[in-house]
Amino acid sequence: MFRRLNLRKCRLMIDVSRRWHQTSLTTDLIENMDKKATWDRFYTETSSHQKTDKFKNFEWFFGFDSVQDFILPLLKHPAELDPLVHVLDMGCGTSAMGPCIYRQSPVPVVVTCADISPVAVELMQEHTKRTQVKPQNQLSRLGFLELDCTQLREHFGPQSLDLIVDKGTTDALLRSRDGQAKAGQILRQCLGVLRGAGSLVQFSDEDPDARILWLERETLSTGEVTANVGFQEVGVVRGVCYYCYQITPHNAAQ
C-alpha cells in the first residue's frame, strides 16, 4: 500500500530543521526515517542548540497529557505471578511519554524507553538523572535502552510485556522510502512479546480506512488472524485528527 508523506508532518520536519538551517537534514527525515543514521543526526543536531540545563523533550504529534486517558486504563496488574506491569515505549526518541507513564501510573510499572538512536537514549538518561523523576508507585522502575525494534524478540522474552506504546514510530517507517517491510516485521515482533491480555497501541494521524486494512493484513499468520484490531479517535491537536489503534493478541479474546 503506497503512502504519501503526510504534509503536516513534512512541514513539522521542515520547521524543526529550518530552525538551524539544516536543509539536508530535512531531506534525510523525509526520505530515510527508517535509518539509524538519520535519527542520530537529528538528535545530535537538535540537542547541540540546547543548553545543558535547558533540555526540552521533543514530541512527535503530542505529549502524554493528550493520551493519558487511553494509556492509564491499560496499566492493569497481570494475572501472572509478576506483580509489575511491563511497558515498552517503542521508538521513544526524546519524548517524555515513558517517564510520564512511570511518574503517573498508580500501579507498579517497569517502563523501558527504547530507541534505535544511542544519541537519543543518552540524552534521556542524562535528563532523567538531572531531574530525578519520582514515580507515584514506589515499586515502579524506569530504564532506557538502545534497541533496533525489528529485534524485539532478541531482547524481550515471549509474552513478557503488558503494553507497548508506539507514538509515530510505525508512521515514520511506513512513510519512509524503505521502511514498510520493517513496520510489518516490528508489528509481528510486538505480538510475539506481548502477554495474552497485553496491548500494542499505535498513535497515528493515518485514517482508519488505511491503517486498519494494513494492520489486519500484517497480522495474518498462516491464514489465521493473530490479533484483534480496534481504534478510537484521540481528537484534533493543532488542526490534525489523531487516532489510537489498539492491537491485542488474538488469544486474549478466547
N, C-alpha and C positions, 0 to 999 in steps of 0.2 A: 504494500500500500504506500503510495507516494504521499509525502507530507511536505508542504511548503513551510518554511520557517515563519513562525508567527511574527507579523510585522511589529506588534507591540514589543515582543521580546527582542527583536532585532534592534529596535530603537533604544531599548534599555541598554543593550550591549554597546551600541554606538555612543550613547550618552556617557556610560561609565568610562569607556576608553578615551573619549574626547576630553575628559577632564584633565588628562595628562597627554593629549595629542598623540595617542597611540593608534594610528590608523591600521597598522599591520596587525595589532592585537585584535582589532575589530574583525578583520578578515579571518584570523585564526578562530575566533569564537564562533563565527557564522559557519565556517566550513569544518572545523576539527574539534567539536565539543566532545568527541569520544576519545580524544588523545590526552594522555597524562601530561605531555609536554605543554599542551595548551593551558591546562589549569595551573601547572607550576608557574608558568609565565604570568598568568592572570593574577594569582595571589602574590607573587613576588612584586610585580609592578604596582598593584594597588596598595599593598602594605607599605611599600617604600615611601609613599606620600603621607603616611600617618605617623604621628609622633608615638613613641612607645607607650606613653601614658594616656593616649587618646585613641586607643584601638576601638574600631567600630565594626560590629558584626555586619556581614554582607548578606542580605536576604533576597533570594530569588522569590518572586511572586509576592510574598507577605511573611509576617512573623508568626510566632506561636499564638499570640493573642487572637488572631483571626480564625484559628482552627482548634483551639484548646477544647471546645465542646465536642469535637469529633474524636480527639485523641484520648482525653482523660477517661471517658467511659469504657475504653478498650483495655485499660490497665486493671485487669482483674487477677486475683490470685489464681494461679493454675491449679488444676485438680491434683497434679502430681505432688510428690513429697517436697519438692523445691518450693520454699515459701516466697521466693523472689520472682518478680515479673521481669523477663529479659527483653530488652528493647534495643533495636538497631536503628540508628539514624543513618540511612544509606546515602552516601554521597553528600556528606554534611557540609563540606566546604568550611566557611567561617560563619555559618548560621548559628543562631542562639537556640535553635529548635531542641537539640538534645539536652543542653544544660537547663532549658526551661522545663522539660519533662522531668528531669532529675529534681529540680527545685520544687516543682508544684505537685508532684504525684503524692497522694495521701498514702498509697500502698508502697511497700519497699520495691524498688526497681534497680536493675542493673542496666544502665544506659551506655551503649557503645556507639560512639560517633566515628564513623568510618569514611575515609575518603582516599581516592587514588593519589592525591597530591600530598607528599610529605610536607610541603610548604604550608598548606592549609592546616594540617594536623599539628605542626609545631606552633603555628600562630595561636591555635585554640588552646593548646596545652599551656602556653605561656600566659595567655589571657586569663585562663581559669585559675592558675596559681596566683596571679596578682589580685584577682577579685574575690577569691575564696568563696565560691558559690556554696551555699549551705542548703541541704535538702529539707523538705518538710518531714520526711520519714528518715530517722537517723540510721536505718539499716541500708538505705539506698547508696548506690555506688555509680560513679561516672568515670568513663575512660575514653581515650582517643586512640585510633588505630589507622595506620596506613594500610589500605586494602583495595585491591582491584576487585570490584564486586562481581565480576564474572567468575571469581574463585571463592565464592561464599562457602561452598561445601568443604573447601580445604582448611577453613578456619573454624567454622561452626559445625557442630555435630548434627546429625539428623534429628529433627523435632526438638531443637534446643532453644528456639526463640518464640516469644509470645506476640510480639508486634514488630513489624518493620515499617518504618516511615520513609517514604520516597517523595520528597518535595522538589520536583523539577529534574531529578536525575534521569528518569526514563524519557522525559520530554527532550532533554539535551541529546540523548542518544538517538532518538527517533528522528530528530531534526538535523542531525549531522550527516555528513556525506557517507560515512562508512559505519554508522552506529546501529542500524536497525537489527542486524543479527545479534549484536551484543545485548540489545534491550530484551530480546526474546530469551536469550541464554540466562540473563540475570533473573528474569521473571520465573523461569523454571527452577533456578537455584534457590530462589526465595521460598518457593513451595516446598522444596526439599528440606529446608532447615526450620520451617515453621512447625510448631506443635499443632496437634489436631484442632484445637479451639483457637489457634492464633490467626492473625490477620496481617496482610500487607495492605497498607493504604497509600495510594498514589494521589498526590495533589497536582492538578493539571488544569490548564486552560483549554485543553483539547475537547472538542464537542463529543458528547457521549455516543453519537451515531458512529463516529470513527473509532474512539478508544474502546468501546465495549466490543466491537467486532474484532479488533486487534487482540484484545485480552482473551476473548473466547477462542480465537484461532490458535494463539500461542500456548494456551493451557491444555490443548488437546494432547493426549499421550496414548499411543497405540489405539486410536479411535475412540477413547473414552475421555469424558471431561474430568479433569483432575482438580478443578477448583470451581467455586461458586463466585460469581461476579455481580456486584451491585454498585450503585452510585447515588450520591446526594449532591445537591448544589450547595457550594460553600457560600456563594454570593458574589457581588460585584465589588472589586477592590480596584481603586483608581481607574475605573472605567472598563475593567476586564472581568468577565464572568469566569469563576473558577469552580472546579468540581472535585469531590472526594470519591475516588474509586476504591472500593474495598474488595479484596480478593482473599478468600478463605479456602483452605484445603477442603476438597470435596467430602472427605470422611468426617468433617466437623458437623455435617448436617445429617449424618447417618444415625 
